[in-house]
Structures are given as C-alpha cells and as structure tokens.
Amino acid sequence: MLYGIDDWRSMNANDMLNRSLERNRSRSGIRALPRTNDVNAFLASFGLKGKRA
C-alpha cells in the first residue's frame, strides 16, 4: 500500500517530533527521566497507601 508524502508525514509526525526534541535535548545535555507506571509511588506522592503487589 502506497501513501502520499502528506499522509505519511501526518501518520509519523509525532515520532519525528519526539525524535528531534530528544536529539536537541541530548545535544544540550538535558537528561529526561524515564517514565514509569508505578501506581504505588503515584499514590504515595499524595499521601495515600497503594496496593501491595
């Protein structure tokens, strides 16, 4: 299946934008923290007890 360049760009725009932002961050020395889905830590930040795994 072939796409026009505009269709391809619209489907891949977020990846290209994220890649260019990450490149600019690494050039300037900014380190992004990895994102996690730690629900217990999220709840603990609000003073709530999370479930124990």
N, C-alpha and C positions, 0 to 999 in steps of 0.2 A: 504494500500500500504506500503510495507516494503522497507527500504533503507539500503544499506550497510553503515557501520560507516564512510567511507570516503566521501560518498555522503552527509550524514547528516552533517558531520563536514564542508564540503565546503559550504553547504547552510546556516549554522548557525555560520560561523566563525566570521563575523562582530559583531554579537550580543555578542559572547563570548569575543571577544577582547575588545569591548566597556565596557562590564561589568567588566572585570579585570582591565582596565585602570581606570574606575570610582572607583573601590574598592581601588586601590593604591592611587588615589588622595585623597579619603576621609581619608585614614589612615595617609597620610602625612599632612592633614589639608588644602589642596588646595580646594577652592570652585570654581566650574565652574559657570560662569554666564549663565543664561538661554538664549537660542537663541530665537530671535523674528523675525517676518517678517514685521516689521514696515517700510514700504516703505518711509513714510514721514520723519522719523528720518534718514534713509539712505541717502535720497536726501539732507536733511538739513546738513548732515555732509560734503557734497561737496558744500554747499552754494547755493543750488537750492531750490526753493519752491515746495513742494509736493502738491498733490491734497488735498482738504479738504473733509473729509468724511461727 
